Amino acid sequence: MVGDDGVGKRTLMRRAALDPVGDRMVDLLGAKVSKKEILLPVRLRDGTVLDLILWTVAAGVLKGRGRTFAARAVGIFAVCDATRRDSLAHLADSIRIVFAFSGEIPVVVAVNKWDMEADRKIGVEEVTALSQAYGSDFFFISATTGDRVEAAFQSLGERILVFRRAMAERENRQGPP
């Protein structure tokens, strides 16, 4: 989970994930880990259960010691704040950093605080353009109300599973070295 400070990553974690570790760990270590279980019956319709281990990485940390977290990533939950225009632009940088260490992995863009209509500084077109650049889904969510949060995590889980299955199939076709 990447995004600028204050975009709602911690609130999303508290709402959506099993979160036994306090938020203080983000301040101390620059990252925090939580667990999210997803049952994937929606598009895949196969009943797969996926346990996501979510790393919330502080904005500045990703450019420093956060590379360690990025190197093992299998998906990116990219969060920006609908009331802060710069937070969307910064997502492209965060995604590029993670890609540099983990390869091109599935991405889901979550535009938080979409419920604050009068304060929005980001347009649908801008989000669409960013998402298309990374072949990602995007969701307009509210960590406060919970609107569309589960759908966004569901999408990330499905994308990761489909991506990993396709990678395994390619490796099987190539055979041993």
N, C-alpha and C positions, 0 to 999 in steps of 0.2 A: 504494500500500500504506500504510494508515494504522493506527494503534493506539498505545497507550501505550508508553513506554520499557520495555524488558525483556520484551515479550510474545513475542518470537521473530521479528520481521520480518527481521533480518539473517541469522539462521540459515535461515529460509525462502529468502531470496535465494541464499545460498550453496548450498543444496541444489537449488534448482529452476531457477536462471537462469545464463546466461552472465554472469560477474561480473568484468570486467577491472579494475574500480576498487576500491581498498581501502575498508574500512569507515570509515576516517578521514574520508572526505568527508562522512559524515553529521554528524560532530562539527564539522567546519569550516564547512560550508555549510548544514547543517540538512536536507539531502536527498542522496540518492545515486541514480544511475540504473544499471539493469541491463537486460539483454535476455532475453526468454523466448520461444522459438518453440513454437507449439502447432499440431499438425495436428488439424483438426476433423472426424474421421470418426465420432465417437460418435453424437450425436443428429442432427447436420446431414447426415451421410453424403454430403458433397459433396467431401471431400478438400481443402478450403480450408486454406491455411497462414496462420496469423496470427502476426505478430511483435508481442509486447507489449513496450513500453518501460515498465519498472517503476520508479517513483519511490518510494523508501522515504523517507517524510517523518517526521522526529522529531516527537514529540507536541506540544511547545510551539510548534514552528515553524509548524504549520498555522494557528495563530491569529494569526501575525505575517506574516513574509515568505512563508510557505508558501502564501498565497493565490494567488501566481503559479503554483505547481504545480497547485493545485486548479482554476484557471480553464481549463486545457487537458486536464483529465482526461476520459477516455471510459468509465471504469469504476473501481470501488472494490473493492480487496481489503482488507476490514476484518478486522484480526487482534486477538483478545483472548486472554488467558491464563486457562485453566480454573482455575488455582489462585489467581486474583486477581479477586474479585467486582467490584471497581470498574472493572476494565478493560473489562468488557462495557458498563457504563453509559456510560463515556467514548466508546465507539464511536458511540453515537447522536449525540453532540456533533460528533464528527469527520465523520460522514456528512452532518449538517446543514450544516456549514461548506463541505464540498466541493459539495454541492447548491446552496448559495447562489451559488457562482461558476461552476459548470459546468452547472447545471440537473440535473434528476433523471435520473441515468445508472445503468446496471446496477451492482448491488452483490452481492458474495459475502461472507458472514461466515465466517471461519475461526477456530474455537476451538482454539487451540494447547495443547499439553501435556495433551491428553485422555488420554494413556496414564498419567498420574499419578493414577490413580483414587482413591487414599487421600487425596490433597490437593485434590481438586476442591471448588471453592466456587461453581460455576455449574451450574445444573440445565438439563436439556433443555428444560423448559417456558419458561424465560427466554430461551434462545437462539431458540426457535421464535417467541416473541412479538416479539422484535426483528426477526427476519428477515421475519416477516409484515408488520410495519409498513413495511418498505422493499421488499416484494415480492421478496426475495432468497432465493437458495439458502443453505444453511449446511452446514458440514462440521466434524466433530470430527477434528482432525488432530494429528500429532506431527511437528514439524520435526526432532526428533532421530532418529526411526526412519524418517521419510518416509511414514508411514501417511496415506493419503488426500490428500497434498499435491498430486499431479498431478491428481487428480479435481477438487480445488477450483480450480486454475488452468484446467483444461479447462472447467469450468462458467463461469468468468468470461469466457473467450475466446468461448464459444458465446453467452453473453448479450450481449456487446458486438456481435458480428457480427449477431445477430438484431435487436438494437435499431437498429443503424446501417442495416441493410437496410430496416427498417420506416420509418425517418425518410426515407430516400432515396425510397421508394415514395410516401410522403405528399407530398413535395416535387414529385415528378413528376406526381402527380395534380392538384396545385394549379396547375401551369404557371408560366411566367415572370410577374413582377410587372407 
